[in-house]
Amino acid sequence: MVKVAKSAYDGMIKHAEAGFPHEVCGVMIGTNGNITHYKECGNLNTQRAHDRYELDPVSFKEADEWARENKMEILGIYHSHPDHPSKASETDRQRGWPDWIYIIFSIMGGKYHDARAWVLEDFDGQFNEEQIEVTEG
């Protein structure tokens, strides 16, 4: 079960909708496996931004520093799938890190459709879907 604070969840949705028709990405931050914050990161993939993201390492570093200063950690990555399902792709699997949470937001026609969470078993394994619980925290 992936627990996400409503404020973070809603913020990630707004980011994903605002970026349509391109993929957006960012990091999810919290403690004890509970996502309480998020930080938007730039997508450096300009050639295939409609179906790929490349998370900006400078944005990632800034988010990591913020998390550490606030006694939290990066728990995973979120990104959007414009006009596609929220299922993790083979590209997502190849670039994923074990034990991190990956939430994919399906944005259809510029509006939130749904979201699904994925966790990679190991570097050679498959993604396993986890249920998302949006909390008031």
C-alpha positions as CSV (number, residue, x, y, z in Angstrom):
1,M,0.0,0.0,0.0
2,V,1.3,3.4,-1.0
3,K,0.1,6.2,1.2
4,V,0.1,9.7,-0.3
5,A,-1.1,12.9,1.4
6,K,-4.0,14.5,-0.5
7,S,-2.2,17.8,-0.9
8,A,0.8,16.1,-2.6
9,Y,-1.5,13.9,-4.7
10,D,-3.6,16.8,-5.9
11,G,-0.4,18.8,-6.6
12,M,1.0,16.1,-8.8
13,I,-2.2,15.9,-10.7
14,K,-2.2,19.6,-11.4
15,H,1.4,19.4,-12.5
16,A,0.6,16.5,-14.9
17,E,-2.5,18.3,-16.3
18,A,-0.5,21.5,-16.8
19,G,2.2,19.7,-18.7
20,F,-0.1,18.0,-21.2
21,P,0.5,16.9,-24.0
22,H,4.0,16.3,-22.7
23,E,5.2,14.0,-19.9
24,V,6.0,15.7,-16.7
25,C,8.1,14.2,-13.9
26,G,9.1,14.9,-10.3
27,V,10.1,13.3,-7.0
28,M,7.9,12.1,-4.1
29,I,9.2,12.9,-0.6
30,G,8.3,11.7,2.8
31,T,9.2,9.4,5.7
32,N,8.5,5.8,6.7
33,G,7.2,5.1,3.2
34,N,4.5,7.8,3.4
35,I,4.5,10.4,0.7
36,T,3.8,13.8,2.1
37,H,5.5,16.2,-0.4
38,Y,6.5,16.3,-4.0
39,K,8.9,18.5,-6.0
40,E,8.5,19.1,-9.7
41,C,11.5,18.3,-11.8
42,G,12.3,19.3,-15.3
43,N,11.9,16.9,-18.2
44,L,15.1,17.1,-20.3
45,N,13.7,15.0,-23.1
46,T,12.6,17.5,-25.7
47,Q,12.6,15.2,-28.7
48,R,10.1,12.7,-27.3
49,A,8.5,14.6,-24.5
50,H,5.1,13.3,-25.5
51,D,6.0,9.8,-24.4
52,R,9.3,9.9,-22.5
53,Y,10.9,11.8,-19.7
54,E,14.4,12.4,-18.6
55,L,14.4,13.7,-15.0
56,D,16.7,16.8,-14.7
57,P,19.5,15.9,-12.3
58,V,19.8,19.5,-11.1
59,S,16.1,19.4,-10.0
60,F,16.6,16.0,-8.4
61,K,19.6,17.3,-6.4
62,E,17.7,20.3,-5.2
63,A,14.7,18.1,-4.2
64,D,17.1,15.7,-2.4
65,E,18.7,18.6,-0.5
66,W,15.3,20.0,0.5
67,A,14.2,16.6,1.7
68,R,17.3,16.0,3.8
69,E,17.1,19.5,5.3
70,N,13.6,18.7,6.4
71,K,14.5,15.2,7.8
72,M,12.8,13.4,4.9
73,E,13.9,11.4,1.9
74,I,13.0,10.8,-1.7
75,L,10.7,7.8,-1.9
76,G,10.2,7.6,-5.6
77,I,9.4,9.3,-8.9
78,Y,6.1,10.3,-10.4
79,H,5.4,11.0,-14.1
80,S,2.5,11.4,-16.5
81,H,1.4,9.3,-19.5
82,P,-0.4,11.8,-21.8
83,D,-3.3,10.0,-23.6
84,H,-2.0,6.6,-22.4
85,P,-2.8,4.3,-19.5
86,S,-1.1,4.5,-16.2
87,K,0.6,1.2,-16.7
88,A,4.4,1.1,-16.3
89,S,6.1,0.7,-19.7
90,E,9.2,-1.3,-20.6
91,T,11.2,1.9,-20.7
92,D,9.9,2.7,-17.2
93,R,11.0,-0.7,-16.0
94,Q,14.5,-0.5,-17.6
95,R,15.1,2.9,-16.0
96,G,13.5,2.1,-12.6
97,W,15.3,1.5,-9.3
98,P,14.2,-1.3,-6.9
99,D,12.2,-0.4,-3.9
100,W,11.4,3.1,-5.1
101,I,7.7,4.0,-5.7
102,Y,6.7,5.0,-9.2
103,I,3.3,6.7,-9.6
104,I,2.1,7.2,-13.1
105,F,-0.7,9.6,-13.8
106,S,-2.8,8.9,-16.9
107,I,-3.8,12.3,-18.4
108,M,-6.5,11.9,-21.1
109,G,-7.2,15.0,-23.2
110,G,-5.5,17.2,-20.6
111,K,-7.5,15.9,-17.7
112,Y,-6.7,13.4,-14.9
113,H,-8.0,10.0,-15.7
114,D,-6.4,7.8,-13.0
115,A,-3.1,6.9,-11.3
116,R,-1.4,3.7,-10.5
117,A,1.7,2.9,-8.3
118,W,4.4,0.5,-9.2
119,V,7.4,-0.9,-7.3
120,L,10.3,-2.7,-9.1
121,E,11.3,-6.1,-7.6
122,D,14.9,-5.9,-8.5
123,F,16.9,-4.6,-11.5
124,D,16.1,-7.6,-13.6
125,G,12.5,-8.0,-12.3
126,Q,9.1,-6.7,-13.1
127,F,7.1,-3.9,-11.7
128,N,4.5,-4.9,-9.1
129,E,1.4,-2.8,-8.8
130,E,0.6,-1.3,-5.3
131,Q,-2.7,0.2,-4.2
132,I,-2.7,3.9,-3.6
133,E,-4.3,5.3,-0.5
134,V,-4.8,9.1,-0.5
135,T,-4.6,10.3,3.1
136,E,-5.5,13.6,4.8
137,G,-2.0,14.0,6.2
